[in-house]
Amino acid sequence: MPQKITLGHKAMVDAANREIETIPTEEAIKLHGRDDIVFVDIRDPRELERDGKIPGAFHAPRGMLEFWIDQASPYHKPIFNQDKKYLFFCAGAMRSALAAKTAQDMGLKPVAHIAGGFGAWKKAGGPVEGGGKK
């Protein structure tokens, strides 16, 4: 008998979006380069290699996020110890909604994520470096 999933990913993303701030792509582009904002790219390393990245963004793979944020973790990254706003993004804004919600639940603040993710960023003409690998 197959597993019965009682809470699907769409419902989880919708719930996260109700509790976190979503920043429109154009506004996020205007925030790029500011000292008080940390762009956090949670995509898989292969996505960065293939599609490129936002210059200056900190790469925190989704699978390590909780461990890198938690100061008590042996894997903690000091970048998550700053008095700055953390702006999460993924390819299309679903994983980043979940990541921002998790970070917020852990006590990291303020946090937000980019509407439409990296795909919308690229489409809107936001700065991108690298990419193009197959």
C-alpha atoms as a printed R data frame, in Angstrom:
    type eleno elety resid chain resno      x      y       z
1   ATOM     1    CA   MET     A     1  0.000  0.000   0.000
2   ATOM     2    CA   PRO     A     2  1.496  3.409  -0.975
3   ATOM     3    CA   GLN     A     3  2.197  6.113   1.560
4   ATOM     4    CA   LYS     A     4 -0.580  8.637   2.128
5   ATOM     5    CA   ILE     A     5  0.891 12.130   2.136
6   ATOM     6    CA   THR     A     6 -1.357 14.333   4.251
7   ATOM     7    CA   LEU     A     7  0.406 17.657   3.704
8   ATOM     8    CA   GLY     A     8  1.726 18.326   0.221
9   ATOM     9    CA   HIS     A     9  4.517 20.668  -0.815
10  ATOM    10    CA   LYS     A    10  2.133 23.251  -2.299
11  ATOM    11    CA   ALA     A    11  0.217 23.547   0.978
12  ATOM    12    CA   MET     A    12  3.507 23.865   2.858
13  ATOM    13    CA   VAL     A    13  4.765 26.609   0.518
14  ATOM    14    CA   ASP     A    14  1.420 28.439   0.739
15  ATOM    15    CA   ALA     A    15  1.532 28.277   4.542
16  ATOM    16    CA   ALA     A    16  5.129 29.552   4.589
17  ATOM    17    CA   ASN     A    17  4.238 32.426   2.258
18  ATOM    18    CA   ARG     A    18  1.509 33.546   4.653
19  ATOM    19    CA   GLU     A    19  4.061 33.908   7.455
20  ATOM    20    CA   ILE     A    20  7.114 35.377   5.727
21  ATOM    21    CA   GLU     A    21  7.899 38.502   3.752
22  ATOM    22    CA   THR     A    22  8.106 38.157  -0.013
23  ATOM    23    CA   ILE     A    23 10.062 40.864  -1.803
24  ATOM    24    CA   PRO     A    24  9.178 41.639  -5.432
25  ATOM    25    CA   THR     A    25 12.017 40.896  -7.866
26  ATOM    26    CA   GLU     A    26 12.467 44.522  -8.934
27  ATOM    27    CA   GLU     A    27 12.802 45.614  -5.293
28  ATOM    28    CA   ALA     A    28 15.277 42.801  -4.601
29  ATOM    29    CA   ILE     A    29 17.412 43.982  -7.539
30  ATOM    30    CA   LYS     A    30 17.497 47.475  -5.990
31  ATOM    31    CA   LEU     A    31 18.636 45.942  -2.672
32  ATOM    32    CA   HIS     A    32 21.542 44.111  -4.326
33  ATOM    33    CA   GLY     A    33 24.916 45.353  -3.127
34  ATOM    34    CA   ARG     A    34 23.674 46.914   0.102
35  ATOM    35    CA   ASP     A    35 25.771 46.205   3.193
36  ATOM    36    CA   ASP     A    36 22.717 45.503   5.368
37  ATOM    37    CA   ILE     A    37 21.355 42.681   3.152
38  ATOM    38    CA   VAL     A    38 22.671 39.118   2.834
39  ATOM    39    CA   PHE     A    39 21.441 37.306  -0.275
40  ATOM    40    CA   VAL     A    40 21.267 33.581   0.540
41  ATOM    41    CA   ASP     A    41 21.203 31.192  -2.414
42  ATOM    42    CA   ILE     A    42 19.834 27.808  -1.320
43  ATOM    43    CA   ARG     A    43 19.986 26.117  -4.728
44  ATOM    44    CA   ASP     A    44 21.896 22.935  -5.405
45  ATOM    45    CA   PRO     A    45 25.540 23.508  -6.479
46  ATOM    46    CA   ARG     A    46 24.738 22.044  -9.917
47  ATOM    47    CA   GLU     A    47 22.098 24.753 -10.430
48  ATOM    48    CA   LEU     A    48 24.653 27.485  -9.708
49  ATOM    49    CA   GLU     A    49 27.119 25.960 -12.154
50  ATOM    50    CA   ARG     A    50 24.482 25.552 -14.860
51  ATOM    51    CA   ASP     A    51 22.433 28.739 -14.409
52  ATOM    52    CA   GLY     A    52 24.822 31.219 -12.817
53  ATOM    53    CA   LYS     A    53 24.494 33.114  -9.556
54  ATOM    54    CA   ILE     A    54 23.804 36.503  -8.078
55  ATOM    55    CA   PRO     A    55 27.161 38.231  -7.486
56  ATOM    56    CA   GLY     A    56 28.014 38.370  -3.788
57  ATOM    57    CA   ALA     A    57 25.259 35.959  -2.715
58  ATOM    58    CA   PHE     A    58 26.150 33.477   0.030
59  ATOM    59    CA   HIS     A    59 25.548 29.876  -1.024
60  ATOM    60    CA   ALA     A    60 23.874 27.795   1.681
61  ATOM    61    CA   PRO     A    61 22.598 24.503   0.257
62  ATOM    62    CA   ARG     A    62 19.059 23.838   1.507
63  ATOM    63    CA   GLY     A    63 20.100 20.604   3.180
64  ATOM    64    CA   MET     A    64 22.622 22.377   5.459
65  ATOM    65    CA   LEU     A    65 20.621 25.513   6.262
66  ATOM    66    CA   GLU     A    66 19.428 24.633   9.769
67  ATOM    67    CA   PHE     A    67 22.909 23.465  10.755
68  ATOM    68    CA   TRP     A    68 24.604 26.565   9.370
69  ATOM    69    CA   ILE     A    69 22.148 28.966  11.083
70  ATOM    70    CA   ASP     A    70 22.233 27.304  14.538
71  ATOM    71    CA   GLN     A    71 25.027 28.806  16.649
72  ATOM    72    CA   ALA     A    72 25.167 25.594  18.721
73  ATOM    73    CA   SER     A    73 25.862 23.477  15.638
74  ATOM    74    CA   PRO     A    74 29.418 22.413  14.827
75  ATOM    75    CA   TYR     A    75 28.594 23.462  11.247
76  ATOM    76    CA   HIS     A    76 27.483 27.024  12.141
77  ATOM    77    CA   LYS     A    77 28.504 29.727   9.657
78  ATOM    78    CA   PRO     A    78 29.278 33.170  11.142
79  ATOM    79    CA   ILE     A    79 27.520 34.903   8.226
80  ATOM    80    CA   PHE     A    80 24.261 34.018  10.013
81  ATOM    81    CA   ASN     A    81 25.398 35.933  13.133
82  ATOM    82    CA   GLN     A    82 25.057 39.418  11.663
83  ATOM    83    CA   ASP     A    83 22.545 42.176  12.301
84  ATOM    84    CA   LYS     A    84 21.398 42.185   8.679
85  ATOM    85    CA   LYS     A    85 18.349 41.202   6.652
86  ATOM    86    CA   TYR     A    86 18.571 37.758   5.074
87  ATOM    87    CA   LEU     A    87 17.049 37.493   1.606
88  ATOM    88    CA   PHE     A    88 16.644 33.857   0.544
89  ATOM    89    CA   PHE     A    89 16.168 32.641  -3.005
90  ATOM    90    CA   CYS     A    90 16.053 29.438  -5.007
91  ATOM    91    CA   ALA     A    91 15.181 28.835  -8.664
92  ATOM    92    CA   GLY     A    92 11.454 29.571  -8.481
93  ATOM    93    CA   ALA     A    93 10.594 30.717  -4.925
94  ATOM    94    CA   MET     A    94  9.204 27.479  -3.493
95  ATOM    95    CA   ARG     A    95 12.259 26.124  -1.653
96  ATOM    96    CA   SER     A    96 13.155 29.658  -0.560
97  ATOM    97    CA   ALA     A    97  9.712 30.164   0.994
98  ATOM    98    CA   LEU     A    98 10.268 27.034   3.082
99  ATOM    99    CA   ALA     A    99 13.845 28.074   3.893
100 ATOM   100    CA   ALA     A   100 12.861 31.598   4.960
101 ATOM   101    CA   LYS     A   101 10.064 30.184   7.136
102 ATOM   102    CA   THR     A   102 12.483 27.720   8.754
103 ATOM   103    CA   ALA     A   103 15.079 30.461   9.375
104 ATOM   104    CA   GLN     A   104 12.384 32.708  10.843
105 ATOM   105    CA   ASP     A   105 11.123 29.869  13.060
106 ATOM   106    CA   MET     A   106 14.708 29.359  14.282
107 ATOM   107    CA   GLY     A   107 14.868 33.024  15.337
108 ATOM   108    CA   LEU     A   108 16.870 34.504  12.464
109 ATOM   109    CA   LYS     A   109 15.436 37.912  11.656
110 ATOM   110    CA   PRO     A   110 14.600 39.743   9.633
111 ATOM   111    CA   VAL     A   111 14.228 37.292   6.762
112 ATOM   112    CA   ALA     A   112 12.415 37.393   3.419
113 ATOM   113    CA   HIS     A   113 12.553 35.682   0.061
114 ATOM   114    CA   ILE     A   114 12.519 36.843  -3.542
115 ATOM   115    CA   ALA     A   115  9.257 36.489  -5.479
116 ATOM   116    CA   GLY     A   116  9.882 34.226  -8.460
117 ATOM   117    CA   GLY     A   117 13.374 33.273  -7.300
118 ATOM   118    CA   PHE     A   118 16.499 33.310  -9.439
119 ATOM   119    CA   GLY     A   119 14.473 32.682 -12.603
120 ATOM   120    CA   ALA     A   120 12.536 35.923 -12.118
121 ATOM   121    CA   TRP     A   121 15.754 37.734 -11.120
122 ATOM   122    CA   LYS     A   122 17.399 36.737 -14.418
123 ATOM   123    CA   LYS     A   123 14.306 37.581 -16.440
124 ATOM   124    CA   ALA     A   124 14.111 41.050 -14.827
125 ATOM   125    CA   GLY     A   125 17.729 41.757 -15.759
126 ATOM   126    CA   GLY     A   126 19.291 41.390 -12.310
127 ATOM   127    CA   PRO     A   127 23.061 40.930 -12.291
128 ATOM   128    CA   VAL     A   128 24.229 37.346 -12.852
129 ATOM   129    CA   GLU     A   129 27.681 35.825 -13.027
130 ATOM   130    CA   GLY     A   130 28.769 32.474 -14.383
131 ATOM   131    CA   GLY     A   131 26.494 29.753 -15.638
132 ATOM   132    CA   GLY     A   132 26.188 28.216 -19.049
133 ATOM   133    CA   LYS     A   133 27.541 24.806 -18.106
134 ATOM   134    CA   LYS     A   134 25.652 21.767 -19.374
